[in-house]
Each structure stands twice: as C-alpha cells, then as structure tokens.
Amino acid sequence: MRRTASAFWLRSPGHGEIREVALPEPAAGDVVVRTLASGISRGTETLVFRGGVPESQYATMRAPFQDGDFPGPLKYGYLNVGLVEEGPPSLRGRSVFCLYPHQTRYVVPASAVTPLPDTVPAERAVLAGTVETAVNALWDAAPLIGDRIAVVGAGMVGCCVAALLARYPAVRVQLVDADPTRAQTAKALGVGFALPEDAAGDCDLVVHTSATEDGLARSLELLAPEGTVLELSWYGDRRVSLPLGEAFHSRRLVVRGSQVGTVSPARSSRRTFADRLALALELLADPAFDALITGECAFEELPRVLPRLASGDLPALCHRVLYDPDRTTT
C-alpha cells in the first residue's frame, strides 16, 4: 500500500496550499515520524513566503529537507517535532526533533533526528533550531563575565539570545525593541528591556537581530569604544545602509556577521552540528522559553495563517503548528 502524507507547500510567493505527498518506503536505518508540532520561524519563513530570497542565496538558504526550488513551488521549514513510529528499536516510540518542513508524516535517516530529553516537552522543542542559532551566535561573540550587552530586536532569535545571556554571571543584558509589549517577554526571560531611545549605552557587545537599518544604526550607537556588533539579521534581497562615518573609525568599532549554517570557528574543531543541536535541546528544559510561543494553529490552517504572519497582521515570535486536532487551539 502506498504511504502518503499531507504537506504545506508554497505554490508561488504569497500563496500556500496543503498537498498530498507520497512517502518513500523506509530503508534500513530510516525512521518514519508522525509530526506532533512544528514551528514557524517568523523572520526566515515569512521572507521565503514573500519570495524575498535573493537568487545569489538560493543554495545557502536551502533547508535540509526542502523540496522544490526558490522562489517556488517549494516545501520549506526546519522546526519539526514528531514521534518515531517505525525505525531502530532505540528510537521507536521516542519524541524527536528534525529539521523537516511542515508535514504530517515523513521518512528520514535515523541520523537526521535528535531524541528529546525527558525534561523537554514536544511543544517547546519546536524552538530547538532557533536556540541552536543563539548558541552558535554566542560561540561567535564569546561574551565575558561582567559584560554590558544589548540585544537589539526582540524577535524569535533575539529573545533566544537574551534568554541564554541571562544565564551568564554578572552580565547586564537589555533587550531592546520598538514594541513596548516585548517588555513582558523580557521579564519572563529574566532580562531588562528598553525602547531604542532609552537603551543603555557603553556596551561591550550588541547582538543585532531586528533586520532594520534603524536597529543596526542604533546598535552601533550603543557600543563602547572597541565594542562589537554581532549581526544576526537576515535581510534577504534588501540593501541596507550602514553608518560608517562619525565616530565609527575613531572608536574602533566592529561589525561581525554570524550564521548558523556553519559551526562557529571558535568551536568547529571540537563540536559537531549534532553536538550543537543536542545542547540547544538540553537548554530548552528551562520553561522560560515558553514565553516565545505566542500563537498556535492547526496544520490545516497554514494556507490562511502564513499570509497573515508575512503581512504582520498576525504578530508573533514563534507560531506553533499542532497536528493533533484534539490539542489544537486557534
């Protein structure tokens, strides 16, 4: 009997649909996973949904289990938590995380899934890929005890970075965003909050995640002499202006990029991708991360929900997609 599943596809920029897809027969060493929940990484996935990936970045932006090509039709996503129904005995019946798109069931090599720690519920584990990005960023940034740090942009990535920085000893961490409602999120994560005009300066490190020119400019203004802006924003096909005049040179400021596609050079000789993801899942035992789940929908609602997320009509940090109708709230 042919195995099938339902998957969310981007038919063309701005238009999504649910399609029936055929599943391959599992080979030796494969697992069959039934999805419990998936997460929408709002910044990246809405950019893909709008068709905003520049052609020069098609290869770089390709998701591990993406079907189709940019700008579409394609199946895209990478925050999936499911239950192993078939596979090696050590995995059968386990909840796992996988970098798989929004789909009800799928077949992948067993090496592509990571079992969840017993301390991490499946609903929270959809954040694993974003926490992994934050781990890699902090390996790049290497903050020190007592540092003064601002995170400019209280989106999904920025909040994950702030949540991890809250664990550093004697560090001043301030989450900076133009949306005053993000103050409650900052409180839940255990860090300070400020509007851009009120942010504390003299920072040793600023992590920028707002994907706006104004946010990047403000990040430079907040630095102490010889401070560093770690740039995590993804601008897609947009060009941005960087204010390199005024005191940029005299204060010896640094702007440095960071991207999760490679393990940070600071750890690449000693850590693998699997090590990094396992660490991210371990960190998700902290219930403070629940503050980043700001909405839910049923899988079948995705064609209506993603346009609202992309337009900003439905504000969200991480929007969670649930696949069990008995547990879905809209």
C-alpha positions as CSV (number, residue, x, y, z in Angstrom):
1,M,0.0,0.0,0.0
2,R,1.3,3.4,-1.0
3,R,2.2,5.6,2.0
4,T,1.0,9.2,1.8
5,A,1.1,12.3,4.0
6,S,-0.1,15.9,3.8
7,A,2.5,18.7,3.4
8,F,2.4,22.5,3.3
9,W,3.7,23.9,0.0
10,L,4.4,27.4,-1.2
11,R,2.8,27.3,-4.6
12,S,4.1,30.8,-5.5
13,P,5.2,33.8,-3.5
14,G,2.4,34.7,-1.2
15,H,0.3,31.6,-1.9
16,G,0.4,28.4,0.1
17,E,-1.5,25.1,-0.1
18,I,-1.8,21.7,1.5
19,R,-0.8,18.9,-0.8
20,E,-0.9,15.1,-0.6
21,V,2.7,13.7,-1.0
22,A,3.9,10.2,-1.4
23,L,6.3,8.8,1.2
24,P,9.2,6.6,0.2
25,E,9.4,3.1,1.7
26,P,11.8,3.3,4.6
27,A,15.1,1.7,4.1
28,A,17.3,0.0,6.7
29,G,18.3,2.7,9.1
30,D,15.4,5.1,8.3
31,V,12.7,6.3,10.7
32,V,9.0,7.0,10.0
33,V,8.0,10.0,12.0
34,R,4.5,11.3,12.8
35,T,4.6,15.0,13.4
36,L,3.3,16.3,16.7
37,A,4.1,20.0,16.3
38,S,6.2,22.3,14.0
39,G,7.3,25.9,14.4
40,I,7.2,28.8,12.0
41,S,10.4,30.7,12.2
42,R,8.7,34.0,11.5
43,G,11.6,36.0,10.1
44,T,13.0,33.5,7.7
45,E,9.9,31.6,6.7
46,T,7.8,34.7,6.0
47,L,10.7,36.1,3.9
48,V,10.6,32.8,1.9
49,F,6.8,33.0,1.7
50,R,7.0,36.5,0.2
51,G,9.6,35.4,-2.3
52,G,12.3,37.6,-0.8
53,V,15.3,35.2,-1.0
54,P,17.8,36.7,-3.5
55,E,19.0,34.4,-6.3
56,S,22.6,34.6,-5.1
57,Q,21.5,33.0,-1.8
58,Y,19.3,30.1,-3.2
59,A,21.9,27.5,-2.3
60,T,22.8,28.9,1.1
61,M,19.1,29.3,2.2
62,R,18.1,25.8,1.1
63,A,16.6,23.9,4.1
64,P,17.9,20.4,4.8
65,F,14.8,18.6,3.6
66,Q,13.4,21.2,1.2
67,D,11.6,20.0,-1.9
68,G,11.4,22.3,-4.9
69,D,13.4,25.4,-5.6
70,F,13.2,29.2,-4.8
71,P,11.0,31.1,-5.3
72,G,8.5,28.2,-5.6
73,P,6.8,25.9,-5.7
74,L,8.6,24.5,-2.7
75,K,8.2,22.8,0.7
76,Y,10.1,24.8,3.3
77,G,10.6,24.6,7.1
78,Y,13.0,23.3,9.7
79,L,11.4,23.2,13.1
80,N,9.6,19.8,13.4
81,V,8.9,17.6,16.4
82,G,7.4,14.2,16.0
83,L,7.0,10.7,17.3
84,V,9.0,7.8,15.7
85,E,6.5,5.2,14.6
86,E,9.0,2.9,12.8
87,G,12.7,2.5,12.9
88,P,15.5,1.2,15.1
89,P,14.3,-0.1,18.5
90,S,16.3,2.6,20.3
91,L,14.2,5.3,18.6
92,R,10.8,3.7,18.2
93,G,8.2,5.5,20.3
94,R,10.6,8.4,21.1
95,S,9.8,12.0,20.5
96,V,12.4,13.6,18.3
97,F,13.4,16.9,16.7
98,C,14.2,17.1,13.0
99,L,15.0,19.9,10.5
100,Y,11.9,19.0,8.5
101,P,9.2,21.1,6.9
102,H,5.5,21.2,7.9
103,Q,4.2,17.8,7.0
104,T,2.1,15.2,8.8
105,R,4.5,12.2,8.4
106,Y,7.9,11.8,6.9
107,V,10.7,9.3,6.3
108,V,14.3,10.3,7.0
109,P,17.6,8.6,8.0
110,A,17.7,7.9,11.8
111,S,20.8,10.2,11.9
112,A,18.6,13.2,10.9
113,V,16.6,13.1,14.2
114,T,17.6,14.0,17.7
115,P,15.7,12.5,20.7
116,L,14.2,15.0,23.1
117,P,15.5,15.0,26.6
118,D,12.8,13.8,29.1
119,T,12.8,17.3,30.6
120,V,11.7,19.0,27.3
121,P,8.1,18.8,26.2
122,A,7.4,18.4,22.5
123,E,5.5,21.7,22.3
124,R,8.6,23.6,23.5
125,A,11.1,21.6,21.4
126,V,9.9,23.4,18.2
127,L,12.3,26.2,19.4
128,A,15.3,23.9,19.1
129,G,16.5,25.3,15.8
130,T,16.3,28.9,17.0
131,V,18.1,28.2,20.3
132,E,20.8,26.4,18.2
133,T,21.2,29.7,16.2
134,A,21.6,31.5,19.6
135,V,24.2,29.0,20.8
136,N,26.2,29.5,17.7
137,A,26.0,33.3,17.9
138,L,27.3,33.2,21.5
139,W,30.1,30.9,20.5
140,D,31.0,33.6,17.9
141,A,30.5,36.5,20.3
142,A,32.3,34.9,23.3
143,P,30.8,37.3,26.0
144,L,32.8,37.6,29.2
145,I,31.7,37.8,32.8
146,G,30.6,41.3,33.7
147,D,30.0,42.4,30.1
148,R,27.4,45.1,29.3
149,I,25.3,43.7,26.4
150,A,22.3,44.8,24.4
151,V,20.2,42.6,22.1
152,V,18.5,44.9,19.6
153,G,15.4,43.2,18.1
154,A,13.1,41.2,20.3
155,G,12.1,38.7,17.7
156,M,12.5,34.9,17.9
157,V,16.3,34.8,17.6
158,G,16.9,37.9,19.7
159,C,14.8,36.6,22.5
160,C,16.6,33.2,22.4
161,V,20.0,35.0,22.6
162,A,18.7,37.1,25.5
163,A,17.4,34.0,27.3
164,L,20.9,32.4,27.1
165,L,22.7,35.6,28.1
166,A,20.5,35.8,31.2
167,R,22.5,32.7,32.5
168,Y,25.9,34.5,32.3
169,P,27.2,35.7,35.6
170,A,27.3,39.5,36.4
171,V,26.3,40.4,32.9
172,R,24.0,43.4,32.2
173,V,21.6,42.2,29.5
174,Q,19.0,44.5,27.9
175,L,16.5,43.5,25.3
176,V,15.8,46.5,23.0
177,D,12.8,46.7,20.8
178,A,10.4,49.4,19.4
179,D,7.4,47.3,20.6
180,P,6.7,48.1,24.3
181,T,4.7,44.9,24.7
182,R,8.0,43.0,24.4
183,A,8.8,44.2,27.9
184,Q,6.7,41.3,29.3
185,T,8.7,38.8,27.2
186,A,11.9,40.2,28.5
187,K,10.7,39.9,32.1
188,A,9.7,36.3,31.5
189,L,13.3,35.6,30.2
190,G,14.9,37.4,33.2
191,V,16.5,40.3,31.3
192,G,15.9,44.0,31.2
193,F,14.0,45.9,28.5
194,A,14.2,49.3,26.8
195,L,12.8,51.1,23.9
196,P,15.5,52.1,21.4
197,E,15.7,55.7,22.6
198,D,16.0,54.6,26.2
199,A,18.6,51.8,25.8
200,A,21.7,51.8,28.0
201,G,24.9,52.5,26.1
202,D,28.6,51.8,26.7
203,C,28.0,48.2,25.6
204,D,30.9,45.8,25.1
205,L,28.7,43.7,22.8
206,V,25.5,44.4,20.9
207,V,23.7,41.5,19.2
208,H,21.5,42.9,16.4
209,T,18.5,40.9,15.2
210,S,15.9,43.4,14.1
211,A,16.7,43.3,10.4
212,T,16.2,47.0,10.1
213,E,18.5,49.9,9.2
214,D,17.4,51.8,12.3
215,G,18.2,48.9,14.5
216,L,21.7,48.5,13.1
217,A,22.4,52.2,13.4
218,R,21.2,52.2,17.0
219,S,23.3,49.1,17.7
220,L,26.5,51.0,16.7
221,E,25.5,54.0,18.8
222,L,25.2,51.7,21.9
223,L,28.7,50.4,21.7
224,A,31.6,51.4,24.0
225,P,34.9,52.1,22.3
226,E,36.3,48.9,20.6
227,G,32.9,47.2,21.1
228,T,31.4,44.7,18.6
229,V,28.0,44.4,16.9
230,L,27.3,40.8,16.1
231,E,24.9,40.9,13.2
232,L,22.3,38.1,13.1
233,S,19.7,39.7,10.9
234,W,18.8,38.2,7.6
235,Y,17.9,41.0,5.1
236,G,17.1,38.7,2.1
237,D,17.1,40.8,-1.1
238,R,17.1,44.2,0.7
239,R,20.1,46.6,0.7
240,V,20.8,48.4,4.0
241,S,22.8,51.5,4.8
242,L,25.5,51.2,7.4
243,P,26.6,54.4,9.2
244,L,30.4,54.1,9.0
245,G,31.1,57.8,9.3
246,E,31.0,59.9,12.5
247,A,32.9,58.0,15.3
248,F,32.9,54.5,13.7
249,H,36.7,54.6,13.0
250,S,37.9,56.7,15.9
251,R,36.1,54.4,18.4
252,R,37.4,51.4,16.5
253,L,34.0,49.7,16.3
254,V,33.5,46.2,14.8
255,V,30.5,44.8,12.9
256,R,30.7,41.0,12.6
257,G,28.4,38.5,10.9
258,S,27.2,35.2,12.3
259,Q,25.2,32.5,10.6
260,V,24.0,29.1,11.8
261,G,24.9,27.3,8.6
262,T,28.3,26.5,9.9
263,V,29.5,25.7,13.4
264,S,31.3,28.7,14.9
265,P,35.0,28.6,14.1
266,A,35.5,29.0,17.9
267,R,34.1,25.5,18.4
268,S,34.2,23.8,15.0
269,S,37.3,21.7,15.8
270,R,35.6,20.3,18.9
271,R,31.8,20.4,18.3
272,T,29.7,18.9,15.5
273,F,26.3,20.1,14.2
274,A,24.8,17.2,16.3
275,D,26.6,18.4,19.4
276,R,25.2,21.9,18.9
277,L,21.6,20.8,18.4
278,A,21.8,18.4,21.4
279,L,23.0,21.4,23.6
280,A,20.1,23.5,22.3
281,L,17.6,20.8,23.3
282,E,19.2,20.5,26.7
283,L,18.9,24.2,27.3
284,L,15.1,24.1,26.4
285,A,14.5,22.4,29.7
286,D,14.0,25.9,31.0
287,P,10.3,26.8,31.0
288,A,11.2,30.5,30.5
289,F,11.3,29.7,26.7
290,D,7.5,29.1,26.7
291,A,7.2,32.9,26.6
292,L,8.4,32.8,22.9
293,I,5.4,30.7,21.8
294,T,2.9,33.4,21.0
295,G,0.3,31.7,18.8
296,E,-1.0,28.3,17.6
297,C,-2.9,27.0,14.7
298,A,-3.9,23.7,13.2
299,F,-1.8,22.3,10.4
300,E,-4.8,22.7,8.0
301,E,-4.9,26.4,8.7
302,L,-1.4,27.1,7.4
303,P,-2.5,28.4,4.0
304,R,-4.5,31.1,5.8
305,V,-2.1,31.8,8.7
306,L,1.2,32.3,6.8
307,P,-0.1,35.3,4.8
308,R,-1.2,37.0,8.0
309,L,2.2,36.3,9.6
310,A,4.0,37.6,6.5
311,S,1.9,40.8,6.4
312,G,2.3,41.5,10.1
313,D,-1.5,41.2,10.6
314,L,-0.8,38.3,13.0
315,P,2.1,39.4,15.2
316,A,4.2,36.5,16.6
317,L,7.5,35.4,17.9
318,C,7.2,31.6,17.3
319,H,3.9,30.5,15.9
320,R,3.3,26.8,16.7
321,V,1.5,24.4,14.4
322,L,-0.3,21.5,16.0
323,Y,-1.1,18.3,14.2
324,D,-3.3,16.5,16.8
325,P,-6.8,18.1,16.4
326,D,-7.7,17.3,20.0
327,R,-4.9,19.6,21.2
328,T,-5.2,22.4,18.7
329,T,-6.3,25.9,19.7
330,T,-6.6,28.8,17.3
